[in-house]
Amino acid sequence: MQGPRFSTRAESRWFRAAGAQIVNMTQYPEAVLAAELGVGLVALSFVTDIDADIDAERDGAATGDGADAELVLRRMAQAAPRIRAAIAAIVAAIPDDYAGRRLLPAAAIDAVLAR
């Protein structure tokens, strides 16, 4: 979903009905735009909460508090050492001679940027 924002309960139910198990609000539209511009991208995801607390619903009524920014920020702070370690490992694994692949011809990208 396009973020940053939390899903509504209706959106959460729709995602669940569609078979989604993870809802991410931090890689769209950024991943698509990066690919179109030929910019390399590594996706590192961290699960912070139950989407709109849908697992806590019983008989159609929410029994939990749902996700909020305070909860997400607290869990991210707790996980910061693991997140930093993951980023360091990803960077260390990039070969010195790495060259990204172009998804669009350079001329097409140049034409868009020239506008």
C-alpha positions in Angstrom: 0.0 0.0 0.0 1.1 3.5 -0.5 2.3 5.0 2.8 3.2 6.2 5.2 -0.1 5.5 6.8 -1.8 2.6 8.6 -4.4 0.5 6.9 -8.0 1.0 7.8 -9.8 -2.0 9.2 -11.7 -2.4 5.9 -8.4 -2.4 4.0 -6.9 -4.9 6.4 -9.9 -7.2 5.9 -9.6 -6.8 2.1 -5.9 -7.6 2.2 -6.6 -10.7 4.3 -9.4 -11.8 2.0 -7.0 -11.5 -1.0 -4.6 -13.8 0.8 -2.0 -11.2 1.9 0.0 -12.1 5.0 2.3 -9.0 5.0 1.3 -5.4 4.2 4.1 -3.1 3.4 3.8 0.7 3.3 7.4 1.6 2.6 8.3 0.2 -0.8 5.6 1.5 -3.0 5.9 3.6 -5.1 9.6 3.9 -4.3 10.6 0.5 -5.7 8.7 1.1 -8.9 10.2 4.6 -9.4 13.7 3.3 -8.6 13.4 0.5 -11.1 12.2 2.9 -13.8 15.1 5.2 -13.2 17.7 2.4 -13.1 18.5 3.1 -9.4 19.6 0.1 -7.4 17.3 -0.9 -4.5 17.6 -3.4 -1.7 14.4 -4.2 0.2 14.8 -4.7 3.9 11.5 -5.2 5.7 10.8 -5.3 9.4 7.4 -6.4 10.8 6.3 -4.0 13.5 2.6 -4.8 14.1 -0.5 -6.7 13.3 -2.2 -4.7 10.5 -5.0 -2.8 12.0 -5.2 -5.4 14.7 -7.4 -7.7 12.6 -6.2 -10.8 14.4 -7.6 -9.4 17.6 -11.2 -9.2 16.2 -13.9 -11.5 17.5 -17.4 -11.6 16.2 -16.7 -8.5 14.1 -15.7 -6.4 17.0 -12.1 -5.3 17.6 -10.7 -6.4 21.0 -7.3 -4.9 20.7 -5.8 -1.4 20.3 -4.5 -1.8 16.8 -1.2 -0.3 15.5 -0.1 3.2 16.0 3.0 5.3 15.4 4.2 4.9 19.1 4.1 1.1 18.9 5.9 1.1 15.6 8.6 3.5 16.7 9.1 1.6 20.0 9.5 -1.7 18.2 11.9 -0.2 15.6 14.0 1.3 18.4 14.2 -2.1 20.1 15.2 -3.7 16.8 17.7 -1.0 15.8 20.8 -3.1 16.6 19.5 -6.0 14.4 18.5 -3.6 11.6 21.9 -2.0 11.6 23.6 -5.4 11.6 21.5 -6.5 8.6 22.3 -3.3 6.7 26.0 -3.8 7.4 25.8 -7.4 6.2 24.0 -6.4 3.0 26.5 -3.6 2.2 29.5 -6.0 2.9 28.0 -8.6 0.5 27.9 -6.2 -2.5 30.8 -7.1 -4.8 33.3 -4.4 -5.6 32.6 -4.8 -9.3 28.8 -4.7 -8.9 27.0 -3.1 -11.8 23.3 -2.7 -11.6 21.1 -3.9 -14.5 19.1 -1.4 -16.6 15.4 -2.1 -16.7 14.8 0.8 -19.1 17.0 2.1 -21.8 19.2 5.0 -20.7 17.7 7.2 -23.5 14.2 6.7 -22.1 15.3 7.7 -18.6 17.2 10.7 -20.0 14.1 11.8 -21.9 11.9 11.7 -18.7 14.5 13.6 -16.6 14.9 16.2 -19.3 11.2 17.2 -19.0 
